[in-house]
Structures are given as structure tokens and as C-alpha cells.
Amino acid sequence: MSDAKRISWGKPRHPTDADRDVLRDDLLAKARAVRVDGWANHRTEWPAGQVAVVAYVLDDAEVLAELEENESTVLSRYAADLFGFVGGRKDNEKGLVATQAWFAALRKALGNPAS
């Protein structure tokens, strides 16, 4: 047995509904900005992961392909942001049902671009 101290990574993060509301509001604002301004400025301002998730929200397959992303990669990574590491992993194991539902509600709140 070693006398080395056990590493503590701290308490796992468990996002709340309020945390998810902040994420939703941020993504809605970014998606609306892209609808108004196009991608040109935003693609250089935002990290690639943010561009990918906004492209997913907007159902922009071209931008996702340019980033070598798809629905599965975006959702599996974002599940942890929504539900924490353990919750995100559990949602991945269940087929990302909760994450897909969250994004469906977000897209509904965003509305149809022709509206």
C-alpha cells in the first residue's frame, strides 16, 4: 500500500434548471444572430464547439460538415453541459433522449425562420 494521498477532483457538477436556462438563452441569442447576420463574423468569434452547436440548432448541415461534426457528436458532447458528467453519460447510454428533447424545445422556442 502506498502512503500517497488520494487525488480529489472536487465535487461533480450537477447543472440545474437555471443553468440549462442560461445555456438555452445563450444558444437562442447566437442562433438568432446568425439568422440576422449570417455566419461570417460569428465563425471567427466563437470556438468551434459553439459554432457546431449553433449550426446544429439551425439545422445547418453544411457548417456541421465543414467542422466534421454531426448530430451525434454535438449531442453526445452537449449532454454533459446539460446534465453533468454522470447525467450526460447516462443520457448517452439511453440514446440521448433527454438531450434531444432539450434541443427540440430550444428549436421550438427559436421558431421557424420564415415566421
Backbone as CSV, one residue per row, in Angstrom:
resi,resn,N_x,N_y,N_z,CA_x,CA_y,CA_z,C_x,C_y,C_z
1,MET,0.829,-1.193,0.000,0.000,0.000,0.000,0.869,1.251,0.000
2,SER,0.451,2.185,-0.716,1.155,3.454,-0.815,0.606,4.429,0.214
3,ASP,1.467,5.303,0.673,1.038,6.353,1.600,0.625,7.616,0.857
4,ALA,0.612,7.554,-0.463,0.254,8.722,-1.267,-1.190,9.115,-1.004
5,LYS,-1.397,10.424,-0.980,-2.756,10.944,-0.797,-3.589,10.685,-2.037
6,ARG,-4.830,10.376,-1.827,-5.757,10.177,-2.942,-6.078,11.528,-3.579
7,ILE,-6.110,11.541,-4.888,-6.436,12.779,-5.602,-7.931,13.022,-5.509
8,SER,-8.307,14.242,-5.184,-9.712,14.627,-5.162,-9.946,15.607,-6.298
9,TRP,-10.891,15.276,-7.161,-11.203,16.138,-8.289,-12.305,17.122,-7.942
10,GLY,-12.711,17.131,-6.689,-13.770,18.049,-6.275,-15.140,17.432,-6.477
11,LYS,-16.119,18.195,-6.121,-17.496,17.732,-6.227,-17.961,17.796,-7.674
12,PRO,-18.575,16.717,-8.179,-19.066,16.744,-9.562,-20.125,17.838,-9.751
13,ARG,-20.104,18.436,-10.906,-21.070,19.490,-11.236,-22.389,18.860,-11.658
14,HIS,-23.457,19.357,-11.095,-24.803,18.911,-11.451,-25.596,20.132,-11.897
15,PRO,-25.629,20.394,-13.206,-26.343,21.573,-13.693,-27.813,21.571,-13.251
16,THR,-28.294,22.746,-12.953,-29.673,22.928,-12.524,-30.524,23.396,-13.696
17,ASP,-31.822,23.477,-13.468,-32.698,24.036,-14.498,-32.277,25.466,-14.837
18,ALA,-31.841,26.214,-13.824,-31.387,27.585,-14.069,-30.146,27.597,-14.964
19,ASP,-29.236,26.649,-14.746,-28.055,26.540,-15.605,-28.461,26.236,-17.046
20,ARG,-29.421,25.318,-17.199,-29.892,24.970,-18.544,-30.620,26.149,-19.195
21,ASP,-31.308,26.950,-18.401,-31.967,28.151,-18.937,-30.938,29.131,-19.487
22,VAL,-29.820,29.278,-18.786,-28.745,30.162,-19.252,-28.174,29.635,-20.568
23,LEU,-27.944,28.323,-20.648,-27.457,27.723,-21.897,-28.451,27.946,-23.028
24,ARG,-29.745,27.731,-22.734,-30.786,27.924,-23.752,-30.789,29.358,-24.255
25,ASP,-30.786,30.312,-23.331,-30.828,31.721,-23.721,-29.609,32.106,-24.556
26,ASP,-28.442,31.593,-24.197,-27.226,31.882,-24.950,-27.314,31.310,-26.366
27,LEU,-27.762,30.058,-26.479,-27.878,29.451,-27.809,-28.945,30.127,-28.656
28,LEU,-30.053,30.517,-28.037,-31.091,31.236,-28.785,-30.547,32.556,-29.323
29,ALA,-29.818,33.282,-28.487,-29.250,34.561,-28.922,-28.258,34.354,-30.068
30,LYS,-27.428,33.334,-29.972,-26.444,33.078,-31.020,-27.122,32.630,-32.312
31,ALA,-28.108,31.763,-32.195,-28.822,31.302,-33.399,-29.541,32.464,-34.074
32,ARG,-30.152,33.327,-33.283,-30.832,34.498,-33.859,-29.835,35.433,-34.529
33,ALA,-28.663,35.596,-33.921,-27.632,36.454,-34.507,-27.190,35.909,-35.870
34,VAL,-27.033,34.599,-35.968,-26.636,34.003,-37.248,-27.748,34.176,-38.276
35,ARG,-28.977,34.042,-37.850,-30.095,34.246,-38.793,-30.102,35.665,-39.343
36,VAL,-29.769,36.628,-38.513,-29.784,38.034,-38.931,-28.526,38.394,-39.718
37,ASP,-27.358,38.011,-39.189,-26.080,38.465,-39.740,-25.387,37.471,-40.660
38,GLY,-25.795,36.220,-40.644,-25.044,35.181,-41.343,-23.888,34.703,-40.474
39,TRP,-23.124,33.763,-41.010,-22.053,33.124,-40.241,-20.737,33.892,-40.229
40,ALA,-20.494,34.755,-41.194,-19.165,35.322,-41.435,-18.446,35.778,-40.166
41,ASN,-19.007,36.680,-39.432,-18.332,37.207,-38.239,-18.342,36.224,-37.084
42,HIS,-19.409,35.498,-36.939,-19.568,34.632,-35.770,-18.640,33.425,-35.794
43,ARG,-18.339,32.918,-36.957,-17.463,31.741,-37.033,-16.069,32.046,-36.525
44,THR,-15.634,33.287,-36.632,-14.308,33.638,-36.117,-14.361,34.082,-34.658
45,GLU,-15.525,34.495,-34.185,-15.673,34.953,-32.802,-15.864,33.804,-31.814
46,TRP,-16.531,32.761,-32.242,-16.900,31.666,-31.342,-15.976,30.475,-31.519
47,PRO,-15.744,29.732,-30.433,-14.971,28.491,-30.564,-15.720,27.502,-31.473
48,ALA,-14.992,26.571,-32.053,-15.575,25.609,-32.987,-16.736,24.832,-32.364
49,GLY,-16.622,24.496,-31.093,-17.709,23.766,-30.434,-18.994,24.570,-30.378
50,GLN,-18.884,25.873,-30.145,-20.066,26.732,-30.129,-20.645,26.877,-31.533
51,VAL,-19.782,27.007,-32.521,-20.256,27.091,-33.905,-21.015,25.814,-34.254
52,ALA,-20.478,24.664,-33.843,-21.122,23.384,-34.157,-22.497,23.278,-33.511
53,VAL,-22.612,23.662,-32.257,-23.911,23.520,-31.589,-24.924,24.502,-32.162
54,VAL,-24.502,25.699,-32.513,-25.418,26.658,-33.145,-25.822,26.151,-34.533
55,ALA,-24.873,25.605,-35.265,-25.201,25.021,-36.579,-26.204,23.882,-36.411
56,TYR,-26.040,23.090,-35.370,-26.999,22.011,-35.109,-28.389,22.586,-34.821
57,VAL,-28.447,23.606,-33.979,-29.725,24.241,-33.646,-30.393,24.763,-34.915
58,LEU,-29.607,25.343,-35.805,-30.132,25.907,-37.047,-30.286,24.863,-38.156
59,ASP,-29.937,23.626,-37.851,-30.014,22.539,-38.830,-29.188,22.872,-40.071
60,ASP,-27.992,23.413,-39.834,-27.090,23.818,-40.911,-26.087,22.692,-41.173
61,ALA,-26.480,21.761,-42.016,-25.660,20.586,-42.308,-24.329,20.963,-42.960
62,GLU,-24.319,22.040,-43.739,-23.092,22.453,-44.428,-22.013,22.866,-43.425
63,VAL,-22.375,23.691,-42.446,-21.401,24.125,-41.440,-20.965,22.928,-40.597
64,LEU,-21.904,22.074,-40.217,-21.531,20.881,-39.454,-20.527,20.024,-40.224
65,ALA,-20.758,19.848,-41.516,-19.847,19.048,-42.332,-18.464,19.698,-42.416
66,GLU,-18.428,21.017,-42.556,-17.142,21.725,-42.604,-16.351,21.516,-41.321
67,LEU,-17.060,21.410,-40.200,-16.421,21.213,-38.896,-16.191,19.735,-38.579
68,GLU,-16.583,18.874,-39.521,-16.508,17.422,-39.327,-17.290,16.995,-38.095
69,GLU,-18.475,17.559,-37.966,-19.398,17.268,-36.867,-20.691,16.724,-37.450
70,ASN,-21.488,16.112,-36.585,-22.819,15.656,-36.971,-23.698,15.685,-35.730
71,GLU,-24.941,15.328,-35.897,-25.876,15.366,-34.768,-25.357,14.571,-33.582
72,SER,-24.853,13.401,-33.832,-24.392,12.523,-32.758,-23.234,13.126,-31.964
73,THR,-22.259,13.699,-32.660,-21.105,14.259,-31.942,-21.505,15.484,-31.128
74,VAL,-22.349,16.314,-31.697,-22.791,17.520,-30.977,-23.602,17.131,-29.746
75,LEU,-24.580,16.255,-29.922,-25.441,15.883,-28.804,-24.695,15.144,-27.713
76,SER,-23.806,14.241,-28.086,-23.109,13.470,-27.055,-22.213,14.363,-26.208
77,ARG,-21.589,15.372,-26.809,-20.784,16.300,-26.019,-21.650,17.242,-25.194
78,TYR,-22.733,17.716,-25.776,-23.561,18.709,-25.087,-24.348,18.103,-23.925
79,ALA,-24.564,16.799,-23.939,-25.296,16.141,-22.854,-24.637,16.432,-21.508
80,ALA,-23.324,16.449,-21.459,-22.628,16.733,-20.205,-22.838,18.181,-19.761
81,ASP,-22.914,19.106,-20.706,-23.191,20.501,-20.351,-24.587,20.626,-19.738
82,LEU,-25.511,19.853,-20.263,-26.890,19.925,-19.784,-27.115,19.198,-18.467
83,PHE,-26.473,18.040,-18.310,-26.808,17.165,-17.186,-25.629,16.771,-16.315
84,GLY,-24.458,17.343,-16.564,-23.269,16.970,-15.809,-22.635,15.725,-16.412
85,PHE,-21.453,15.381,-15.926,-20.723,14.251,-16.498,-21.498,12.948,-16.360
86,VAL,-21.923,12.639,-15.156,-22.622,11.368,-14.916,-23.974,11.362,-15.620
87,GLY,-24.737,12.442,-15.486,-26.040,12.521,-16.137,-25.930,12.484,-17.648
88,GLY,-24.910,13.149,-18.183,-24.689,13.137,-19.627,-24.324,11.748,-20.120
89,ARG,-23.497,11.051,-19.341,-23.128,9.686,-19.718,-24.349,8.767,-19.703
90,LYS,-25.190,8.938,-18.691,-26.414,8.121,-18.617,-27.337,8.424,-19.791
91,ASP,-27.449,9.707,-20.165,-28.291,10.054,-21.302,-27.704,9.482,-22.594
92,ASN,-26.377,9.487,-22.730,-25.733,8.855,-23.882,-26.092,7.380,-23.957
93,GLU,-26.047,6.707,-22.823,-26.368,5.273,-22.776,-27.818,5.003,-23.161
94,LYS,-28.698,5.966,-22.917,-30.124,5.818,-23.238,-30.466,6.312,-24.642
95,GLY,-29.462,6.728,-25.392,-29.711,7.203,-26.749,-29.922,8.703,-26.846
96,LEU,-29.497,9.454,-25.815,-29.566,10.923,-25.806,-30.998,11.458,-25.874
97,VAL,-31.925,10.720,-25.308,-33.337,11.103,-25.356,-33.580,12.454,-24.682
98,ALA,-33.028,12.655,-23.497,-33.247,13.918,-22.778,-32.565,15.080,-23.498
99,THR,-31.395,14.840,-24.038,-30.671,15.892,-24.758,-31.424,16.269,-26.032
100,GLN,-31.918,15.274,-26.758,-32.697,15.556,-27.963,-33.961,16.331,-27.622
101,ALA,-34.624,15.970,-26.531,-35.841,16.679,-26.118,-35.524,18.137,-25.769
102,TRP,-34.399,18.357,-25.103,-33.999,19.719,-24.731,-33.772,20.551,-25.996
103,PHE,-33.078,19.977,-26.976,-32.840,20.706,-28.224,-34.122,20.892,-29.028
104,ALA,-35.035,19.951,-28.966,-36.323,20.112,-29.665,-37.082,21.302,-29.082
105,ALA,-37.068,21.432,-27.763,-37.729,22.568,-27.115,-37.026,23.876,-27.475
106,LEU,-35.701,23.834,-27.563,-34.933,25.025,-27.940,-35.283,25.445,-29.362
107,ARG,-35.332,24.488,-30.267,-35.684,24.805,-31.655,-37.109,25.354,-31.749
108,LYS,-38.018,24.818,-30.956,-39.388,25.325,-30.939,-39.405,26.781,-30.466
109,ALA,-38.638,27.089,-29.425,-38.555,28.455,-28.910,-37.947,29.395,-29.956
110,LEU,-37.007,28.879,-30.745,-36.388,29.668,-31.799,-37.366,29.993,-32.900
111,GLY,-38.233,29.050,-33.187,-39.249,29.274,-34.213,-38.721,29.050,-35.613
112,ASN,-39.639,29.023,-36.527,-39.343,28.836,-37.939,-38.739,30.123,-38.498
113,PRO,-37.655,30.035,-39.259,-37.038,31.267,-39.792,-37.961,32.049,-40.722
114,ALA,-38.957,31.401,-41.282,-39.881,32.096,-42.185,-40.958,32.840,-41.421
115,SER,-41.005,32.647,-40.109,-42.056,33.290,-39.297,-41.825,34.778,-39.162
